[in-house]
Amino acid sequence: MTARMQEPDFEVSQSTIEWLASSELRIESPDAFETTSPADYHAQAVDNLRKFVRLLGASLAAKDPRVVRESAKIYSFFATQEYCEGKPLIPQQEQDLILSAIKSASKK
């Protein structure tokens, strides 16, 4: 699913990103959803989410015009969330680079 998410014709949804991050956490730390406190795995969960949001961002400039808009909305939604860290999931400068790359690609 990670590879499929990055393909030009695939429109990424919020649930796609959440599922990928959750699945990776379940594989890496099976007890994260069992007996321990969710707070014990917060940092790991956020890191997993950041990884998939960055993969989405890296693929946006190559997305087909019919799916790029919605996929970019999902990228922006997650990238701007703070998840108790007091800063966006993706730094603003990185977000700006990704979004400007989309604009440049759409002008070609």
BAFI-3210 file (N, C-alpha, C; in Angstrom, 3 decimals, decimal comma, padded with zeros to 6 digits):
// residues 108
n [1|2|3|4|5|6|7|8|9|10|11|12|13|14|15|16|17|18|19|20|21|22|23|24|25|26|27|28|29|30|31|32|33|34|35|36|37|38|39|40|41|42|43|44|45|46|47|48|49|50|51|52|53|54|55|56|57|58|59|60|61|62|63|64|65|66|67|68|69|70|71|72|73|74|75|76|77|78|79|80|81|82|83|84|85|86|87|88|89|90|91|92|93|94|95|96|97|98|99|100|101|102|103|104|105|106|107|108]
n.u [000,830|002,050|003,693|001,735|000,313|001,964|001,839|001,084|-001,695|-003,178|-005,408|-004,942|-006,324|-007,503|-007,944|-006,271|-003,643|-003,785|-004,300|-001,964|000,036|-000,892|-000,880|001,853|002,784|001,514|002,876|005,557|005,384|003,577|002,236|001,367|-001,287|-002,513|-001,931|-000,591|-000,279|-001,584|-000,072|002,531|003,392|003,132|005,074|006,343|004,160|003,530|005,893|005,721|003,430|004,354|006,310|004,753|003,229|005,239|006,109|003,835|003,844|006,222|005,458|003,527|004,016|004,209|001,731|-001,318|-003,348|-006,068|-006,160|-004,448|-005,233|-007,021|-005,349|-003,300|-004,693|-005,057|-002,398|-001,736|-003,560|-002,662|000,041|-000,026|-000,986|-000,485|-000,249|000,244|002,827|003,455|004,268|004,028|003,410|004,919|007,568|007,017|008,546|009,311|006,776|006,051|007,904|007,091|004,455|004,941|006,314|004,277|002,695|004,499|004,792|002,208|002,030|003,380]
n.v [-001,189|001,172|001,723|001,916|004,165|006,209|006,262|007,878|007,908|007,446|008,519|009,847|009,312|010,463|008,263|006,393|007,262|007,183|004,450|003,244|004,283|003,329|000,549|000,084|000,725|-001,300|-003,528|-002,973|-002,644|-004,617|-004,699|-002,143|-001,597|-003,047|-003,860|-001,684|001,836|004,245|006,563|005,743|005,057|007,246|009,036|007,328|006,656|009,161|009,649|007,604|008,422|010,886|009,958|008,738|010,890|012,503|010,839|010,933|013,688|013,874|012,565|014,107|016,060|014,522|013,467|012,677|015,163|014,857|013,717|015,060|017,380|016,646|014,851|016,584|018,199|016,394|015,960|018,572|018,798|016,831|017,634|020,083|019,581|019,402|017,412|017,283|018,222|020,854|022,027|022,013|018,867|018,510|020,610|024,092|025,263|023,025|022,142|024,304|024,027|021,591|022,193|024,264|022,865|021,329|023,263|024,176|021,846|021,565|023,589|022,768]
n.w [000,000|000,624|-001,581|-003,565|-002,734|-003,522|-006,251|-009,380|-010,138|-007,869|-005,480|-002,415|000,759|003,976|005,629|004,428|005,042|007,853|008,264|007,202|008,953|011,428|010,967|010,605|013,154|014,619|013,627|014,318|017,107|018,639|021,145|021,524|021,153|023,026|026,116|027,246|028,077|025,818|025,663|025,978|023,477|021,924|020,738|018,904|017,289|016,194|014,780|012,866|011,490|010,492|008,717|006,659|005,786|004,779|002,672|001,072|000,480|-001,026|-003,302|-004,513|-006,586|-008,840|-009,182|-010,931|-012,532|-011,889|-009,359|-007,699|-006,317|-004,158|-002,812|-002,073|-000,286|001,796|002,507|003,426|005,538|007,449|007,706|008,997|011,537|015,103|017,089|019,918|020,143|019,930|017,623|014,021|012,351|010,027|009,253|008,519|006,432|004,926|004,132|002,498|000,394|-000,734|-001,546|-003,350|-005,299|-006,344|-007,560|-009,516|-011,025|-012,034|-013,864|-016,051]
ca.u [000,000|002,962|004,076|000,531|-000,013|002,848|001,628|000,446|-003,150|-003,810|-005,844|-004,720|-007,343|-007,104|-007,918|-005,100|-002,492|-003,993|-004,160|-000,547|000,764|-001,362|-000,396|003,287|002,941|001,121|003,943|006,751|005,111|002,244|001,567|000,944|-002,752|-002,978|-001,938|000,097|-000,924|-001,305|000,959|003,842|003,732|002,766|006,180|006,521|003,002|003,686|006,983|005,182|002,536|005,217|006,939|003,815|002,875|006,367|006,056|002,777|004,335|007,231|004,818|002,478|004,361|004,042|000,345|-002,187|-004,168|-007,391|-006,069|-003,476|-005,873|-007,484|-004,175|-002,615|-005,487|-004,746|-001,040|-001,802|-004,279|-001,775|001,290|-000,226|-001,407|000,597|-000,159|000,784|004,247|003,611|004,764|003,399|003,997|005,932|007,937|006,394|009,436|009,184|005,439|006,087|008,637|006,229|003,324|005,440|006,645|003,003|002,331|005,425|004,479|000,924|002,192|004,066]
ca.v [000,000|002,319|002,007|002,328|005,524|007,143|006,207|009,098|007,853|007,091|009,633|009,474|009,791|010,528|006,910|005,699|007,655|006,667|002,992|002,921|004,590|002,401|-000,794|000,022|000,676|-002,645|-004,451|-002,639|-002,748|-005,233|-004,408|-000,743|-001,538|-004,078|-003,685|-000,488|003,133|004,836|007,594|005,100|004,904|008,471|009,527|006,377|006,800|010,427|009,450|006,802|009,293|011,842|009,222|008,545|012,212|012,911|010,060|011,533|014,975|013,644|012,033|015,005|016,739|013,571|012,968|013,083|016,339|014,508|013,274|015,838|018,367|015,999|014,317|017,737|018,593|015,441|016,304|019,805|018,516|016,168|018,378|021,221|019,136|019,477|016,145|017,525|018,548|022,298|022,441|021,201|017,558|018,786|022,025|024,971|025,429|021,799|022,199|025,296|023,434|020,569|022,838|025,003|021,857|020,941|024,379|024,150|020,675|021,753|024,576|022,142]
ca.w [000,000|000,646|-002,969|-004,301|-002,314|-004,202|-007,693|-009,898|-010,280|-006,592|-004,634|-001,023|001,690|005,377|006,172|003,895|005,865|009,208|008,226|007,027|010,190|012,453|010,631|010,888|014,603|015,055|013,259|015,103|018,545|018,756|022,409|021,559|021,163|023,950|027,566|027,718|027,900|024,499|025,797|025,861|022,061|021,219|019,895|017,810|016,409|015,473|013,819|011,757|010,730|009,785|007,618|005,554|005,263|003,937|001,436|000,266|-000,008|-002,058|-004,511|-005,016|-007,845|-009,945|-009,214|-012,037|-012,194|-011,348|-007,958|-006,928|-005,440|-002,921|-002,116|-001,478|000,886|002,860|002,937|004,212|006,783|008,397|007,890|009,898|012,870|016,085|017,819|021,265|020,088|019,916|016,305|012,984|012,057|009,009|009,374|007,529|005,280|004,128|003,523|001,422|-000,730|-001,345|-002,214|-004,522|-006,316|-006,979|-008,453|-010,658|-011,857|-012,707|-014,938|-017,189]
c.u [000,876|003,368|002,878|000,160|000,776|002,657|000,809|-001,082|-003,892|-004,134|-005,773|-005,794|-006,762|-006,991|-006,731|-003,881|-002,615|-003,797|-002,696|000,239|000,387|-000,841|001,087|003,536|002,579|002,206|005,174|006,568|003,721|001,509|001,094|-000,570|-003,349|-002,993|-001,321|-000,720|-000,601|-000,207|002,362|004,318|003,438|003,864|006,398|005,374|003,108|004,795|006,519|004,282|003,346|005,862|005,993|003,337|004,004|006,408|004,976|003,258|005,320|006,618|003,856|002,796|004,171|002,614|-000,399|-003,036|-005,508|-007,347|-005,190|-004,141|-006,303|-006,317|-003,395|-003,372|-005,176|-003,347|-001,079|-002,495|-003,342|-000,536|001,148|-000,643|-000,219|000,768|000,601|002,270|004,497|004,199|004,115|004,147|005,136|006,280|007,389|007,254|009,364|007,824|005,442|006,807|007,782|005,114|003,766|005,838|005,390|002,602|003,207|005,106|003,169|001,005|002,840|003,094]
c.v [001,255|002,710|002,523|003,770|006,564|007,152|007,405|009,070|007,576|008,333|009,181|010,110|009,840|009,116|006,104|005,988|007,071|005,160|002,590|003,150|003,623|000,987|-000,936|-000,041|-000,709|-003,678|-004,233|-002,925|-003,320|-004,900|-002,961|-000,603|-002,522|-003,586|-002,389|000,774|003,672|005,895|007,018|005,018|006,157|008,938|008,620|006,499|008,071|010,313|008,629|007,648|010,281|011,177|009,111|009,869|012,727|012,125|010,595|012,847|014,819|013,170|013,022|015,640|015,827|013,030|013,500|014,272|015,989|014,035|014,169|016,787|017,751|015,435|015,432|018,242|017,684|015,709|017,522|019,592|017,908|017,004|019,497|020,831|019,128|018,204|016,274|017,861|020,053|022,848|021,546|019,884|017,686|020,273|022,861|025,124|024,206|021,754|023,136|024,748|022,417|021,235|023,668|024,043|021,396|022,027|024,403|023,008|020,876|022,760|023,967|021,500]
c.w [000,000|-000,773|-003,759|-003,984|-003,107|-005,719|-008,162|-009,924|-008,973|-005,781|-003,178|-000,152|003,107|005,947|005,637|004,766|007,268|009,263|008,096|008,316|011,306|012,205|010,939|012,393|015,137|014,754|014,139|016,597|018,766|020,056|022,526|021,641|022,162|025,397|028,064|027,465|026,505|024,544|025,646|024,414|021,244|020,264|018,692|016,804|015,570|014,430|012,614|010,872|009,893|008,565|006,423|004,966|004,370|002,628|000,500|-000,334|-001,146|-003,368|-005,175|-006,369|-009,053|-010,055|-010,435|-011,597|-011,552|-009,896|-007,087|-005,937|-004,100|-002,119|-001,430|-000,252|002,069|003,407|003,857|005,550|007,818|008,712|008,907|011,316|013,829|016,911|019,142|021,274|020,091|018,634|015,262|012,763|011,051|009,124|008,213|006,279|004,354|003,427|002,319|000,190|-001,477|-002,147|-003,415|-005,639|-007,055|-007,984|-009,691|-011,608|-012,626|-013,856|-016,188|-018,136]
res [m|t|a|r|m|q|e|p|d|f|e|v|s|q|s|t|i|e|w|l|a|s|s|e|l|r|i|e|s|p|d|a|f|e|t|t|s|p|a|d|y|h|a|q|a|v|d|n|l|r|k|f|v|r|l|l|g|a|s|l|a|a|k|d|p|r|v|v|r|e|s|a|k|i|y|s|f|f|a|t|q|e|y|c|e|g|k|p|l|i|p|q|q|e|q|d|l|i|l|s|a|i|k|s|a|s|k|k]
***
